[in-house]
Amino acid sequence: MHKLTTCLFLFVCVSVFSAFQASDGASCDSKNLRERAKKTLDPFKYDSAKLTKITYKTKESVKEVEVPLFIGEKYRFVFNTEGISKPVIISVYNKDKDARTRKLLFSTEGTPAAEKQQVWEHTHSMKVFVDYSIPAADSTATPGCVFFMLGYQ
């Protein structure tokens, strides 16, 4: 009887955990986010893409992604934010977050929350740093993701 109770308890725990895992990814339909970003990329040629998971915490946080570029190419950056529940500020810098002399090249600050796709074009740099400023939220905020696609001409 004790083994049966233990097995039943483990089964319930695994089922509940699996349900929470499935619900976390529901807003991150990477295939649809990719397709929408790809349409905006045209006429640029696809270079790369990155799905960044966004988890809201009780304190504001920042996730940074380094993007290598080639000098002499023109790039189009497409950010699709349909997969997040709370607005995230996307900023692009010429240097990483530890550099004192870094310069802001692009930001979505002030962009209406209803605009779920932002586009920016850039031609100068060896690499740029994309920062996702994630606002503080309570425990009910649903995790999500931001889809970033890069194209060149």
N, C-alpha and C positions, 0 to 999 in steps of 0.2 A: 504494500500500500504506500509506503514511504517513497519507493522508487517511482511509482506512478504519479504521485503528487509532484515530485521533483521534475520529472519529465514534462508534465503538464505546465508547470510554472516556467520552465525554460522555453517551451514552445510559445507560450503567451508573450514572454519577454522578447523573443526573436521576432515574432509577428508585429508587435508594437514598434520595435526598433526599425524594422523594414518599412513599415507604413510611414514613419517620420522621415526616413531617407528618401522615399519616393516623393513625398510632398515637398521636400527641399528643392528637388530638381525640376518640379513642375513648371516653374516660371523660366527656366533656362532651356528652352527648346532651341538648342544650338543650330539645328538644321534650318529652322525658319529664320533665326537671327542672321545666319550666314547668307541665306538667299536674299534677304532684304538689303543687307550691306553690299552684296555683290552687284545688285542692280544700280546702286548709287556709285559704285566704283567706276562704272563704264564712263568714258572710253579708256580709262587707265587699265593696264595689265595687272593681274593679280600677282602679288609678291608674297604676302604672308597674312596670317590671322592669329588672333589669340582671344580665348575666352577667359575672362577673369572673374572668379567667384567673389561675390560681395557678401560679407557677413556683417550685420550691424551689431555693434557693441554698445555698452553704456557710455563709452568715451568716443570722441571723434578719432578716426584713424586714417592712415594714408597707405595705399598700396602703390608701389612704383614698378614700372616695366621699362626696361631698356630696349630701344629700337635702333638697330644698326642701319645706316643708310650709306649710299654711294654718292660721292660728290659729282655734280653735273647732271644728276637725274632730277626730274620733277616728280614729287610724291603726292598722293592723295590719301589722307587718313579718314577713315569712316568709323564712327563710334555709334553703335546701336545700343540704346539703353532701355529697350522694351522689356528686358528681363529683370528689372529691379523695381522694388515697391516704393522706395524713397529716392528722391533725386541725389545724384552724386556729382560733384564738381570735377570735371576732367580738365587737367592742365598739362601742357607740354612745355618742357624746359630744354635748354641746350646742355645742361649739366645735371648730375644727380643731386639728390636732396641734401647731401653733406657738403656740397660746394658752396662757398660763400659768394662767388661771383656769378651764380647762375642767373639766366634771364628767362623770363616768361615769354614764350613764343605764341601760345594759343591758350584760351580758356573758355569753358562753357558757363562760367559764372555770369549770372544775369540772363541766361537763356531760359525761356519759359519751360516749365516742367512738362508741358504737353508735347514739346518737340523731342521726339524719341530717337532721332538720328542727327548727328552733327558731322559736318564735313570740314576739313581743313587741308589746304595745299601748301607744300613747303619745298624749297629747292636748295637750301644751304645747310650743310652739316655732315658730319661723319656719323653721328648718332644723336638721338633725342631721348628724353626721358618722359614717359607718360605717367602722371600721378593721378590716382583716383582718390579724392578726398571724400571719405565716407562719414556721413553725419552720425552723431550719437542717436541711439534709439532705445526704446524699451524692449523687453524680451518678446513682445508680440510681433515685432517687425520680421517679415518673411525674408530669408536670405534669397539672393538672386545672382545675376551675372551681367557683365557688360561685354559685348562682342566688339572687338576691334579688328578692322581689316585694312591692309596697306596695299596700295597699288602704285605703279610707276609708269612714266611716259618717256 
